[in-house]
């Protein structure tokens, strides 16, 4: 029905257009997370407070909520569980302006820095406040140390509100890590959670996919992603980046992977770009140090290389330079992670090898 704007037909057409424009918001309510309230079709940023306790200063978790114009799932993206893993943190900052709520079905929660004390303190693995590793204390404690309270807040305020979750990491400030990979719990959460997690891992688009083994329960799910799976929430881990470096080759795949998963979930327009030739890794072997000392890696060895069992990786020396132990590859496979800086502690992981066999 055509009509000029001033005619009755024109006014009816204009009113119909307004109704159609508002139609995607029908049935969609505001999304509330802590003190953040996002109306349908809006973007809101804010913070979750972690109150002071036991003499510490407390902290906060910076968040952005992108609440789509149409109903859909809640996808949570967590970066900065380890404060010196910069690629995921920068990737979410890059991703934020690309998410147009008018085009999104559902809600995206961006946890920009899960561990702000570690980020500002420039620490590796541990928080500077209590020397605890946030990714080893989930689901946390409401009356625990600062890191334990951070884990509790993330679990109870963020994770439980999610329908899907990505825990996004890189090699920490002391770790070479190649190739980038995704991982999912292949034996935990039940068939539906496993299937959805596997699909997310494939949809993300990285060729290497680690299949974590073993079942979980909420009390033993000490990692961020596992805390989601133990509560029936499909989850994947992502590893892209290394050594605290800021490189587009590791930041861009995170942005692209998140968008691909969103498209696969029907949350964003466009076609997903899943990996076509996934390499599934079921087993990993670990080389650890039996000494405190100085790690002296072999100059020819790098993460991402294929190594044979017994290959020399380097030497742990005492603080005067004397050799304490020669470290050799514990299995055939691809070296996913290799310690890249000299300090090494007793019991610390020096290398992680994905068991992948090739003909001799």
LOLO-951142 format. One record per residue (C-alpha): z, x, y; residue in three letters. Coordinates in nm, 2 decimals, padded with zeros to 4 digits. Each point is the difference from the previous one (the first is absolute). Layout:
# residues N
Z X Y ALA
...
***
This chain:
# residues 360
00.00 00.00 00.00 UNK
-00.12 00.16 00.33 UNK
00.12 -00.09 00.34 UNK
00.06 00.15 00.35 UNK
00.36 00.12 00.07 UNK
00.07 -00.28 00.24 UNK
-00.11 -00.28 -00.23 UNK
00.21 -00.18 -00.25 UNK
-00.19 00.16 -00.28 UNK
00.05 00.34 00.16 UNK
00.37 -00.06 00.03 UNK
00.02 -00.10 -00.37 UNK
-00.19 00.30 -00.10 UNK
00.23 00.23 00.20 UNK
00.31 -00.17 -00.15 UNK
-00.15 00.04 -00.35 UNK
-00.06 00.37 00.06 UNK
00.36 00.05 00.11 UNK
00.12 -00.17 -00.32 UNK
-00.23 00.22 -00.21 UNK
00.13 00.31 00.17 UNK
00.36 -00.09 -00.07 UNK
-00.08 -00.10 -00.36 UNK
00.07 00.35 -00.15 UNK
00.36 -00.02 00.13 UNK
00.07 -00.33 -00.17 UNK
00.29 00.04 -00.25 UNK
00.07 00.35 00.12 UNK
00.35 00.07 00.13 UNK
00.14 00.29 00.20 UNK
00.10 00.30 -00.20 UNK
00.35 00.14 00.07 UNK
00.12 00.34 -00.10 UNK
00.33 00.12 00.15 UNK
-00.03 -00.06 00.37 UNK
-00.38 -00.02 -00.01 UNK
-00.17 -00.34 00.02 UNK
-00.38 -00.01 -00.03 UNK
-00.18 -00.33 00.06 UNK
-00.32 -00.07 -00.21 UNK
-00.28 00.21 00.13 UNK
00.22 00.26 00.18 UNK
00.12 00.36 -00.02 UNK
00.36 00.09 00.07 UNK
00.18 00.33 -00.01 UNK
00.37 00.06 -00.01 UNK
00.27 00.16 -00.20 UNK
00.25 -00.06 -00.28 UNK
00.34 00.13 00.10 UNK
00.23 00.19 -00.24 UNK
00.34 -00.01 00.16 UNK
00.23 00.30 00.04 UNK
00.26 00.05 -00.27 UNK
00.24 00.26 -00.12 UNK
-00.04 00.21 00.31 UNK
-00.39 00.02 -00.01 UNK
-00.21 -00.12 00.29 UNK
-00.21 -00.25 -00.20 UNK
-00.37 -00.02 00.04 UNK
-00.29 -00.25 00.01 UNK
-00.33 -00.06 -00.19 UNK
-00.31 -00.05 00.23 UNK
-00.22 -00.29 -00.13 UNK
-00.31 -00.19 00.09 UNK
-00.07 -00.35 -00.13 UNK
-00.37 -00.11 00.00 UNK
00.03 -00.38 -00.08 UNK
-00.34 -00.14 -00.08 UNK
-00.15 -00.32 00.13 UNK
-00.03 -00.13 -00.36 UNK
00.25 -00.02 -00.28 UNK
-00.01 00.28 -00.26 UNK
00.22 00.26 -00.17 UNK
00.24 00.24 00.17 UNK
-00.11 00.36 -00.05 UNK
00.25 00.27 00.10 UNK
-00.10 00.35 00.08 UNK
00.27 00.26 00.00 UNK
-00.04 00.35 00.15 UNK
00.24 00.27 00.09 UNK
00.25 -00.03 -00.29 UNK
-00.01 00.38 00.03 UNK
00.00 00.10 00.36 UNK
-00.24 00.30 -00.03 UNK
-00.27 -00.19 -00.18 UNK
-00.22 -00.06 00.31 UNK
-00.33 -00.12 -00.13 UNK
00.14 -00.35 -00.10 UNK
00.18 -00.03 00.33 UNK
-00.31 00.08 00.20 UNK
-00.21 -00.22 -00.22 UNK
00.21 -00.31 00.08 UNK
-00.02 00.08 00.37 UNK
-00.37 00.02 -00.03 UNK
-00.02 -00.32 -00.21 UNK
00.20 -00.22 00.23 UNK
-00.27 -00.06 00.27 UNK
-00.26 -00.07 -00.27 UNK
00.19 -00.30 -00.14 UNK
-00.12 -00.31 00.19 UNK
00.24 -00.29 -00.08 UNK
-00.27 -00.25 00.08 UNK
-00.20 00.14 -00.30 UNK
00.30 00.04 -00.24 UNK
00.13 -00.24 -00.26 UNK
00.36 00.07 -00.07 UNK
00.23 00.26 00.15 UNK
00.00 00.38 00.02 UNK
00.34 00.17 00.06 UNK
-00.04 00.36 00.11 UNK
00.32 00.21 -00.05 UNK
-00.11 00.29 00.23 UNK
00.29 00.24 -00.08 UNK
00.24 -00.11 -00.28 UNK
00.22 00.31 00.06 UNK
00.01 00.06 00.37 UNK
00.29 00.25 -00.02 UNK
-00.20 00.22 -00.23 UNK
-00.32 -00.04 00.21 UNK
00.18 00.11 00.33 UNK
00.20 00.26 -00.19 UNK
-00.32 00.15 -00.15 UNK
00.17 00.03 -00.34 UNK
-00.16 00.02 -00.34 UNK
00.11 -00.23 -00.28 UNK
00.35 -00.07 00.14 UNK
00.15 -00.18 00.30 UNK
00.17 00.23 00.25 UNK
00.30 -00.23 00.02 UNK
00.12 -00.01 -00.36 UNK
-00.24 00.23 -00.20 UNK
-00.12 -00.29 -00.21 UNK
-00.36 -00.07 -00.11 UNK
-00.09 -00.36 00.11 UNK
-00.24 -00.02 -00.29 UNK
00.28 00.05 -00.25 UNK
00.26 -00.25 00.12 UNK
-00.17 -00.34 -00.01 UNK
00.11 -00.28 00.00 UNK
00.27 00.16 00.22 UNK
00.34 -00.11 00.10 UNK
00.11 -00.22 00.29 UNK
00.31 00.22 00.05 UNK
-00.14 00.34 -00.11 UNK
-00.12 00.30 00.20 UNK
-00.27 -00.03 00.26 UNK
-00.28 00.06 -00.25 UNK
00.15 -00.25 -00.25 UNK
00.03 -00.26 00.28 UNK
-00.36 00.07 00.09 UNK
-00.11 -00.07 -00.36 UNK
00.21 -00.32 -00.01 UNK
-00.15 -00.13 00.33 UNK
-00.35 00.08 -00.12 UNK
00.07 -00.17 -00.34 UNK
00.17 -00.32 00.14 UNK
-00.19 -00.05 00.32 UNK
-00.35 00.13 -00.08 UNK
-00.08 00.05 -00.37 UNK
00.13 -00.34 -00.11 UNK
-00.22 -00.17 00.26 UNK
-00.31 00.16 -00.14 UNK
-00.26 -00.14 -00.24 UNK
-00.16 00.35 -00.04 UNK
00.12 00.34 00.11 UNK
-00.15 00.35 00.05 UNK
00.24 00.29 00.03 UNK
-00.22 00.27 00.17 UNK
00.09 00.37 -00.03 UNK
-00.16 00.34 00.02 UNK
00.10 00.34 -00.12 UNK
00.31 00.08 00.20 UNK
00.02 00.28 00.26 UNK
00.03 00.26 -00.29 UNK
-00.25 -00.14 -00.25 UNK
-00.36 00.05 -00.06 UNK
-00.14 -00.32 -00.15 UNK
-00.35 -00.07 -00.13 UNK
-00.18 -00.21 -00.08 UNK
00.13 -00.31 00.18 UNK
00.10 -00.27 -00.24 UNK
00.15 -00.34 -00.05 UNK
00.26 -00.09 -00.26 UNK
00.14 -00.32 -00.15 UNK
00.27 -00.09 -00.25 UNK
-00.20 -00.06 -00.32 UNK
00.29 -00.12 -00.22 UNK
00.23 -00.18 00.25 UNK
00.02 -00.34 00.16 UNK
-00.18 -00.21 -00.26 UNK
-00.36 -00.05 -00.07 UNK
-00.08 -00.18 00.33 UNK
00.16 00.26 00.22 UNK
-00.16 00.28 -00.20 UNK
-00.34 -00.16 00.02 UNK
00.02 -00.06 00.38 UNK
00.14 00.35 00.06 UNK
-00.28 00.16 -00.20 UNK
-00.26 -00.20 00.19 UNK
00.15 00.12 00.33 UNK
-00.02 00.36 -00.12 UNK
-00.36 -00.04 -00.09 UNK
-00.09 -00.19 00.32 UNK
00.15 00.27 00.22 UNK
-00.29 00.22 -00.09 UNK
00.14 00.34 -00.10 UNK
-00.13 00.13 -00.33 UNK
00.32 00.14 -00.15 UNK
00.25 -00.27 -00.11 UNK
00.34 00.09 -00.15 UNK
00.15 -00.25 -00.24 UNK
00.38 00.03 00.02 UNK
00.17 -00.05 -00.33 UNK
00.32 -00.18 -00.09 UNK
00.16 -00.34 00.08 UNK
00.22 -00.06 00.30 UNK
00.30 -00.21 00.10 UNK
00.12 -00.05 00.36 UNK
00.30 00.24 -00.05 UNK
-00.22 00.29 -00.13 UNK
-00.30 -00.05 00.24 UNK
00.10 00.28 00.23 UNK
-00.35 00.05 00.16 UNK
-00.13 -00.23 00.27 UNK
-00.30 -00.13 -00.20 UNK
00.20 -00.04 -00.31 UNK
00.26 -00.21 00.19 UNK
-00.28 -00.25 00.07 UNK
-00.13 00.00 -00.36 UNK
00.35 -00.06 -00.13 UNK
00.01 -00.31 00.21 UNK
-00.33 -00.13 -00.13 UNK
-00.21 00.12 00.30 UNK
-00.33 00.18 -00.08 UNK
00.01 00.35 00.15 UNK
-00.19 00.32 00.01 UNK
00.08 00.35 00.12 UNK
-00.25 00.20 00.20 UNK
-00.01 00.38 00.04 UNK
-00.24 00.14 00.27 UNK
00.08 00.31 00.21 UNK
00.19 00.32 -00.04 UNK
00.21 00.27 00.16 UNK
00.08 -00.21 00.32 UNK
-00.37 00.04 00.11 UNK
-00.18 -00.24 00.22 UNK
-00.35 -00.03 -00.14 UNK
-00.25 -00.29 00.01 UNK
-00.10 00.07 -00.36 UNK
00.34 -00.13 -00.11 UNK
00.07 -00.26 00.27 UNK
-00.33 -00.18 -00.01 UNK
00.02 -00.08 -00.38 UNK
00.33 -00.17 00.06 UNK
-00.14 -00.23 00.27 UNK
-00.31 -00.07 -00.21 UNK
00.20 -00.06 -00.31 UNK
00.24 -00.25 00.17 UNK
-00.30 -00.20 00.14 UNK
-00.17 00.01 -00.34 UNK
00.31 -00.15 -00.17 UNK
00.03 -00.26 00.27 UNK
-00.36 -00.11 -00.06 UNK
00.06 -00.01 -00.37 UNK
00.30 -00.23 00.06 UNK
-00.20 -00.23 00.22 UNK
00.20 00.10 00.30 UNK
-00.28 00.15 00.21 UNK
-00.37 -00.06 00.03 UNK
-00.25 00.23 -00.17 UNK
-00.04 00.15 -00.35 UNK
00.25 00.24 -00.16 UNK
-00.10 00.35 -00.10 UNK
00.18 00.07 -00.32 UNK
-00.03 00.32 -00.20 UNK
-00.29 -00.02 -00.25 UNK
00.11 00.28 -00.22 UNK
00.38 00.01 -00.02 UNK
00.18 00.28 -00.17 UNK
00.31 -00.15 -00.15 UNK
00.29 00.25 -00.04 UNK
00.27 -00.11 -00.25 UNK
00.20 00.32 -00.03 UNK
00.11 00.27 00.24 UNK
00.17 00.33 -00.08 UNK
00.24 00.18 00.23 UNK
00.08 00.36 00.06 UNK
00.35 00.06 00.16 UNK
00.19 00.29 00.13 UNK
00.32 00.12 -00.17 UNK
00.10 00.21 00.30 UNK
00.06 -00.02 00.37 UNK
-00.24 00.25 00.16 UNK
-00.34 00.06 00.15 UNK
-00.31 -00.16 -00.14 UNK
-00.30 00.24 -00.01 UNK
-00.30 -00.20 -00.12 UNK
-00.30 00.17 -00.16 UNK
-00.27 00.02 00.28 UNK
-00.27 -00.14 -00.23 UNK
00.19 -00.32 -00.09 UNK
-00.04 -00.32 00.20 UNK
00.08 -00.36 -00.04 UNK
-00.30 -00.20 -00.13 UNK
-00.11 00.27 -00.24 UNK
-00.02 -00.04 -00.38 UNK
00.24 00.24 -00.17 UNK
00.06 00.09 -00.36 UNK
00.34 -00.01 -00.16 UNK
00.17 00.34 00.05 UNK
-00.21 00.09 00.31 UNK
00.21 00.21 00.25 UNK
00.09 -00.21 00.31 UNK
00.22 00.26 00.17 UNK
00.34 00.17 00.01 UNK
00.35 -00.10 00.12 UNK
00.16 00.30 00.16 UNK
00.36 00.07 00.11 UNK
00.07 00.04 00.37 UNK
-00.07 00.37 -00.02 UNK
-00.35 -00.05 -00.16 UNK
00.09 00.07 -00.36 UNK
-00.17 -00.22 -00.26 UNK
00.23 -00.26 -00.16 UNK
-00.24 -00.21 -00.19 UNK
-00.38 -00.04 -00.06 UNK
-00.11 -00.36 00.03 UNK
-00.28 -00.11 -00.23 UNK
-00.19 -00.33 -00.04 UNK
00.19 -00.22 -00.25 UNK
-00.31 -00.18 -00.11 UNK
-00.38 -00.03 00.03 UNK
-00.10 -00.22 00.29 UNK
-00.06 -00.05 00.37 UNK
00.26 00.15 00.23 UNK
00.10 -00.30 00.22 UNK
00.28 00.17 00.19 UNK
00.09 00.36 00.06 UNK
00.29 00.13 00.20 UNK
-00.16 00.16 00.31 UNK
00.28 00.17 00.19 UNK
00.24 00.28 -00.10 UNK
00.34 -00.16 -00.02 UNK
00.09 -00.13 -00.35 UNK
00.32 -00.14 -00.14 UNK
00.13 -00.01 -00.35 UNK
-00.14 -00.31 -00.18 UNK
-00.27 -00.06 00.26 UNK
-00.35 -00.09 -00.11 UNK
-00.26 00.27 00.05 UNK
-00.30 -00.17 -00.15 UNK
-00.11 -00.34 -00.13 UNK
-00.29 00.00 -00.24 UNK
-00.20 -00.31 -00.10 UNK
-00.06 00.03 -00.37 UNK
-00.38 -00.01 -00.03 UNK
-00.17 00.17 -00.29 UNK
-00.35 00.14 -00.01 UNK
-00.18 00.16 -00.29 UNK
00.09 00.37 -00.06 UNK
***
